[in-house]
Amino acid sequence: MRLLTFLTIVMTLHTIASDGPLTTVSSVDLKRYMGKWYEIARYPNRFQRKCTGDVTANYTLRPDGRVVVLNSCQENDGRINSAKGAAKVANAQTNSKLKVTFFWPFYGSYWIIDLAPDYSYAVVGEPKRDYLWILSRSPRMDDSLYQQILARIQAAGYNPAKLVKTPQSTPAK
């Protein structure tokens, strides 16, 4: 009986977290956010299905405030696949919500839901919680930090078990 009660409470809390609104970080300095990010882990998705490793994202701020996005990855055959897109700020008060397109006029939500104070890592999701990325300025992430991030994303209504770690062959600096 106690186990049933416990499971009911856990399921209720999970439902509340995953159905509630997704919160973003309070503020993002876009200039500090620009540059190269290494993908540490992601939810599997159709547009990265051929990516087997060495996934990176490069962001460049344009003079008009939009962001050039260049995503790259290595495929099974060793080829590098790149996709160039653009992002625009969707919430100018915080800069934590962006809209990204790789195929205009279709935009996807890009919400920064966790960010290191020194901008050494970021976690990106979207309101329906169908997509999730853990990014780092380094190709490797300390496991204790990774576990802390997993706990925070679970509290935000994401299922950490769905994450797939991304192999990075680039040596850490």
PAZAPA-4460 file (N, C-alpha, C; in steps of 0.05 Angstrom, whole numbers, plus 32768, in hexadecimal, padded with zeros to 4 digits):
% residues 173
    n_x    n_y    n_z   ca_x   ca_y   ca_z    c_x    c_y    c_z   seq   type   mol
   8010   7FE8   8000   8000   8000   8000   8011   8019   8000     1      M     A
   8027   8019   8010   8038   8030   8011   8046   8035   7FF6     2      R     A
   804D   801F   7FE9   805A   8021   7FCE   8046   802E   7FBA     3      L     A
   802D   8026   7FBB   8019   8031   7FA9   8015   804F   7FAE     4      L     A
   8014   8056   7FC7   8012   8072   7FCF   802A   8082   7FC5     5      T     A
   8042   8077   7FC9   805A   8085   7FC1   805A   8088   7FA2     6      F     A
   8053   8073   7F93   8053   8075   7F76   803F   8089   7F6C     7      L     A
   8028   808A   7F79   8013   809E   7F72   801E   80BA   7F76     8      T     A
   802B   80BF   7F8C   8036   80DA   7F92   804B   80E1   7F7D     9      I     A
   805D   80CE   7F77   8072   80D3   7F63   8066   80D9   7F48    10      V     A
   8053   80C9   7F3F   8046   80CE   7F25   8038   80E9   7F25    11      M     A
   802B   80F0   7F3A   801D   810A   7F3B   8031   8121   7F39    12      T     A
   8047   811F   7F48   805B   8134   7F47   8067   8136   7F2B    13      L     A
   806C   811F   7F1E   8077   811F   7F03   8063   812C   7EF0    14      H     A
   804A   8126   7EF2   8036   8131   7EE1   8034   814F   7EE5    15      T     A
   8035   8158   7EFE   8034   8175   7F03   804C   8183   7EF7    16      I     A
   8064   8177   7EFA   807C   8183   7EEF   807C   8184   7ED1    17      A     A
   8074   816E   7EC4   8075   816D   7EA7   805E   817C   7E9A    18      S     A
   8048   8180   7EA8   8032   818F   7E9D   8033   81AD   7EA3    19      D     A
   8043   81B4   7EB7   8045   81D0   7EBF   8056   81E0   7EAB    20      G     A
   8055   81FA   7EAD   8065   820A   7E9A   8083   8206   7E9E    21      P     A
   8091   8205   7E89   80AE   8202   7E89   80BA   821E   7E8F    22      L     A
   80CC   821F   7EA2   80D9   8238   7EA9   80F4   8239   7E9C    23      T     A
   80FC   8252   7E96   8117   8256   7E8A   8128   8264   7E9F    24      T     A
   8141   8268   7E98   8153   8277   7EA9   8149   8294   7EA9    25      V     A
   8151   82A3   7EBE   8146   82BF   7EC0   8153   82D2   7EAD    26      S     A
   816B   82CD   7EA3   8178   82E0   7E91   818F   82D2   7E82    27      S     A
   8192   82D9   7E69   81A7   82CF   7E58   81B5   82E7   7E4B    28      V     A
   81CF   82E8   7E4E   81DF   82FC   7E40   81E7   82EF   7E25    29      D     A
   81D9   82F8   7E10   81DD   82EB   7DF6   81FA   82EC   7DEC    30      L     A
   8208   8301   7DF2   8224   8303   7DE9   8234   82ED   7DF7    31      K     A
   822F   82E8   7E10   823E   82D2   7E1E   8235   82B6   7E15    32      R     A
   821C   82B4   7E0C   8211   829B   7E03   821C   8292   7DE7    33      Y     A
   8225   82A6   7DD8   822F   82A0   7DBD   8249   828F   7DBE    34      M     A
   824E   8281   7DA8   8266   8271   7DA6   825F   8254   7DA3    35      G     A
   8273   8243   7DA8   8271   8227   7DA3   8267   8218   7DBC    36      K     A
   8254   8206   7DB8   8249   81F5   7DCD   824B   81D8   7DC3    37      W     A
   8253   81C6   7DD5   8254   81A9   7DD0   823B   819D   7DDC    38      Y     A
   822E   818B   7DCC   8217   817D   7DD6   8221   8166   7DE8    39      E     A
   8217   8166   7E01   821E   8151   7E14   820A   813A   7E13    40      I     A
   81F0   8142   7E10   81DB   812E   7E0F   81C2   813C   7E02    41      A     A
   81B0   812B   7DF8   8198   8136   7DEC   8182   8121   7DED    42      R     A
   8169   812B   7DEA   8153   8119   7DE5   8156   8111   7DC7    43      Y     A
   8152   80F8   7DC0   8152   80F1   7DA4   813D   8101   7D94    44      P     A
   8144   8109   7D7C   8131   8118   7D6C   8136   8111   7D4E    45      N     A
   8123   8116   7D3D   8124   810E   7D21   8139   811E   7D12    46      R     A
   813E   8137   7D19   8151   8147   7D09   816E   8142   7D10    47      F     A
   8173   8133   7D25   818F   812B   7D2C   8192   810D   7D2A    48      Q     A
   8180   80FF   7D1D   8181   80E2   7D1D   819A   80D6   7D10    49      R     A
   81A7   80E5   7CFE   81C0   80DB   7CF1   81D9   80E3   7D01    50      K     A
   81D6   80F3   7D15   81ED   80FD   7D25   81F6   80E7   7D38    51      C     A
   820F   80DF   7D36   821A   80CA   7D48   822E   80D5   7D5C    52      T     A
   8236   80ED   7D58   824A   80F9   7D6B   8254   8114   7D62    53      G     A
   8265   811F   7D73   8272   8139   7D6D   825E   814E   7D65    54      D     A
   8248   8150   7D75   8233   8163   7D70   823A   817E   7D7D    55      V     A
   823A   8193   7D6D   823F   81AE   7D77   822B   81C1   7D6C    56      T     A
   8229   81D8   7D7A   8219   81EE   7D71   822A   8207   7D74    57      A     A
   822A   8217   7D5F   8239   8231   7D60   8224   8247   7D5C    58      N     A
   8224   825A   7D6E   8212   8271   7D6D   8222   828A   7D69    59      Y     A
   8218   829B   7D56   8224   82B5   7D50   820F   82CA   7D50    60      T     A
   8213   82DF   7D60   8200   82F5   7D62   8204   8308   7D4B    61      L     A
   81EE   830D   7D3D   81EE   8320   7D26   81E9   833D   7D31    62      R     A
   81F0   8351   7D22   81EC   836D   7D2B   81CE   8373   7D30    63      P     A
   81BC   8365   7D22   819F   836A   7D25   8193   835C   7D3D    64      D     A
   81A4   834E   7D4D   819A   8340   7D64   8192   8323   7D60    65      G     A
   8191   831B   7D47   818B   82FE   7D41   81A5   82EE   7D44    66      R     A
   81A1   82D4   7D45   81B7   82C2   7D4A   81BA   82AF   7D32    67      V     A
   81D3   82AC   7D28   81D9   8298   7D14   81DF   827E   7D23    68      V     A
   81D2   8268   7D1B   81D6   824E   7D28   81E2   823B   7D14    69      V     A
   81F9   822F   7D1C   8205   821B   7D0B   8209   8201   7D1B    70      L     A
   81F8   81ED   7D15   81FA   81D4   7D23   820A   81C0   7D12    71      N     A
   821B   81B0   7D1E   822B   819D   7D10   822C   8183   7D1F    72      S     A
   822F   816D   7D10   8232   8152   7D1D   8240   8140   7D0A    73      C     A
   824A   812A   7D15   8256   8115   7D05   8241   80FF   7D01    74      Q     A
   8240   80F5   7CE8   822E   80DF   7CE2   823D   80C5   7CE3    75      E     A
   822E   80AE   7CE1   823A   8094   7CE2   8251   8090   7CCF    76      N     A
   824F   809B   7CB7   8263   8097   7CA2   827B   80AA   7CA6    77      D     A
   827B   80BA   7CBB   8291   80CC   7CC0   828D   80E8   7CB5    78      G     A
   8279   80EB   7CA4   8274   8106   7C98   826A   8119   7CAE    79      R     A
   8270   8133   7CAA   8266   8148   7CBB   824D   8153   7CAE    80      I     A
   8238   8154   7CBE   821F   815F   7CB5   821B   817A   7CC3    81      N     A
   8215   818F   7CB4   8210   81A9   7CC0   81F5   81B4   7CB7    82      S     A
   81E9   81C4   7CC9   81D0   81D1   7CC3   81D2   81EE   7CCD    83      A     A
   81CC   8201   7CBB   81CD   821D   7CC3   81B1   8227   7CC6    84      K     A
   81AD   8235   7CDC   8193   8241   7CE2   8196   825C   7CEE    85      G     A
   817F   8266   7CF8   817F   8281   7D04   816C   8280   7D1C    86      A     A
   8172   8291   7D2F   8162   8293   7D47   815B   82B0   7D4D    87      A     A
   8144   82B4   7D58   813C   82CF   7D61   8133   82CD   7D7E    88      K     A
   8138   82E2   7D8C   812F   82E3   7DA8   8111   82E4   7DA9    89      V     A
   8105   82D3   7DBA   80E8   82D3   7DBD   80DF   82E1   7DD6    90      A     A
   80F2   82E5   7DE8   80EC   82F3   7E01   8104   8306   7E07    91      N     A
   8101   831F   7DFF   8117   8333   7E01   811C   833B   7E1E    92      A     A
   810A   8335   7E31   810F   833C   7E4D   8124   832A   7E59    93      Q     A
   8125   8311   7E51   8138   82FE   7E5D   814C   82F3   7E49    94      T     A
   8146   82F3   7E2F   8156   82E6   7E1A   8157   82C8   7E1E    95      N     A
   8147   82BC   7E2F   8149   82A0   7E34   8136   828F   7E22    96      S     A
   8126   829C   7E12   8114   828E   7E00   811A   8298   7DE4    97      K     A
   8122   8285   7DD2   8127   828C   7DB7   8116   827B   7DA5    98      L     A
   8113   8284   7D8C   8106   8275   7D77   811B   826F   7D62    99      K     A
   811E   8255   7D5B   8133   824D   7D48   8127   8241   7D2F   100      V     A
   8132   8248   7D18   8129   823C   7CFF   8141   8231   7CEF   101      T     A
   813D   821A   7CE4   8150   820F   7CD0   8142   820D   7CB5   102      F     A
   8128   8211   7CB6   8117   820F   7C9E   8101   8223   7CA0   103      F     A
   8106   823C   7C97   80F3   8251   7C99   80DA   824A   7C89   104      W     A
   80C2   824F   7C93   80BA   8260   7CA9   80B4   8250   7CC3   105      P     A
   80BF   8239   7CC6   80B9   8228   7CDD   80CD   822D   7CF3   106      F     A
   80C4   8235   7D0B   80D5   823B   7D22   80CF   8227   7D38   107      Y     A
   80E4   8221   7D47   80E1   8210   7D5F   80E9   8220   7D78   108      G     A
   80DE   8219   7D8E   80E5   8226   7DA7   8101   821C   7DB1   109      S     A
   8110   822F   7DBB   812B   8229   7DC6   812C   8239   7DE0   110      Y     A
   8127   822A   7DF6   8125   8237   7E10   813D   822E   7E21   111      W     A
   814B   8241   7E2B   8162   823B   7E3D   8157   8238   7E59   112      I     A
   8157   821F   7E63   814B   8219   7E7C   815F   8215   7E93   113      I     A
   8178   8214   7E8C   818D   8212   7EA1   81A6   821D   7E94   114      D     A
   81B5   822C   7EA3   81CD   8239   7E98   81E1   823E   7EAF   115      L     A
   81FA   8235   7EAB   820E   823A   7EBF   8213   8258   7EC2   116      A     A
   8219   8261   7EDA   821F   827E   7EDD   8237   8287   7ECC   117      P     A
   824A   8275   7EC6   8260   827C   7EB5   825C   8274   7E98   118      D     A
   8244   826B   7E91   823C   8263   7E76   824D   824B   7E6C   119      Y     A
   8254   823A   7E7E   8263   8222   7E77   8251   820B   7E6E   120      S     A
   8238   820C   7E76   8224   81F8   7E6C   8209   8205   7E6A   121      Y     A
   81F8   81F9   7E5A   81DD   8203   7E56   81CB   81EA   7E51   122      A     A
   81B2   81ED   7E59   819E   81D9   7E53   8188   81E7   7E44   123      V     A
   8181   81DB   7E2D   816D   81E7   7E1B   8156   81D3   7E18   124      V     A
   813E   81DE   7E1A   8126   81CE   7E16   8111   81DE   7E08   125      G     A
   80F8   81D5   7E0A   80E2   81E3   7DFE   80C9   81DC   7E0E   126      E     A
   80B4   81ED   7E0B   809D   81EB   7E1D   808F   81CF   7E1F   127      P     A
   808E   81C0   7E09   8081   81A6   7E0A   8093   8190   7E15   128      K     A
   80AC   8196   7E19   80C0   8183   7E24   80C5   816C   7E12   129      R     A
   80C2   8170   7DF8   80C8   815B   7DE4   80E5   815C   7DDC   130      D     A
   80F3   8172   7DE0   810F   8175   7DD8   811F   817E   7DF0   131      Y     A
   8138   8175   7DF2   8149   817D   7E08   8166   8179   7DFF   132      L     A
   8177   818C   7E05   8193   818B   7E00   81A3   8194   7E18   133      W     A
   81B8   8186   7E1F   81CB   818F   7E33   81E4   8197   7E23   134      I     A
   81ED   81B0   7E26   8203   81BB   7E17   8219   81C4   7E2A   135      L     A
   8232   81C3   7E20   8249   81CB   7E30   825D   81D9   7E1F   136      S     A
   826C   81EB   7E2A   8282   81F8   7E1C   8299   81E5   7E17   137      R     A
   829A   81CF   7E26   82AE   81BB   7E23   82A2   81A1   7E19   138      S     A
   82B1   8191   7E0A   82A6   8178   7E00   82A0   8163   7E15   139      P     A
   82A9   8167   7E2D   82A4   8155   7E44   8297   8164   7E5B   140      R     A
   8287   8156   7E6A   827B   8162   7E82   827F   814F   7E99   141      M     A
   8287   815B   7EB0   828B   814D   7EC9   8271   813E   7ED0   142      D     A
   8274   8124   7ED8   825C   8114   7EDD   824B   811F   7EF4   143      D     A
   8258   812A   7F08   8248   8135   7F1F   8237   814D   7F15   144      S     A
   8242   815E   7F04   8232   8174   7EF9   821B   8169   7EE8   145      L     A
   8222   8155   7ED7   820D   8148   7EC6   81F6   813D   7ED7   146      Y     A
   81FD   8130   7EED   81E8   8125   7EFF   81D7   813B   7F0B   147      Q     A
   81E4   8152   7F12   81D5   8168   7F1D   81C1   8174   7F08   148      Q     A
   81CA   8175   7EF0   81B9   817F   7EDA   81A2   816C   7ED6   149      I     A
   81A7   8152   7ED7   8192   813E   7ED4   817D   8142   7EE9   150      L     A
   8185   8147   7F01   8171   814B   7F17   8160   8164   7F11   151      A     A
   816D   8179   7F07   815E   8192   7F02   814B   818E   7EEA   152      R     A
   8153   8180   7ED6   8141   817D   7EBF   812A   816A   7EC6   153      I     A
   812F   8157   7ED8   8119   8146   7EE1   8105   8157   7EF1   154      Q     A
   810F   8168   7F02   80FD   817A   7F11   80ED   818D   7EFF   155      A     A
   80F8   8192   7EE7   80EA   81A3   7ED3   80D7   8194   7EC2   156      A     A
   80D4   817A   7EC7   80C1   816A   7EB8   80CC   815A   7EA1   157      G     A
   80E6   8159   7E9E   80F2   8149   7E89   80F9   812D   7E94   158      Y     A
   80FB   811A   7E82   8102   80FF   7E8A   8120   80FB   7E83   159      N     A
   8131   80FB   7E97   814E   80F8   7E91   8155   80DD   7E83   160      P     A
   8144   80C9   7E87   814A   80AF   7E7B   8148   80B0   7E5C   161      A     A
   813B   80C4   7E51   8139   80C6   7E34   8152   80D3   7E28   162      K     A
   8163   80DE   7E38   817B   80EB   7E2D   818F   80D7   7E22   163      L     A
   819B   80DE   7E0C   81B0   80CE   7E00   81CA   80DF   7E01   164      V     A
   81DF   80D4   7E0D   81F8   80E2   7E0E   8205   80E3   7DF2   165      K     A
   8212   80F9   7DED   821E   80FE   7DD3   823C   80F9   7DD4   166      T     A
   8247   80E6   7DC4   8264   80E2   7DC4   8272   80FB   7DB7   167      P     A
   8287   8103   7DC4   8297   811A   7DBA   82B4   8110   7DB7   168      Q     A
   82BF   8111   7D9F   82DB   8108   7D9B   82EE   811F   7DA0   169      S     A
   82E4   8138   7DA1   82F5   814F   7DA5   8300   814E   7DC1   170      T     A
   831B   8150   7DC4   8326   814F   7DDF   831E   8168   7DEF   171      P     A
   831B   8164   7E09   8314   817A   7E1B   832C   818D   7E1D   172      A     A
   8327   81A6   7E1F   833D   81BA   7E21   8344   81BF   7E3D   173      K     A
***
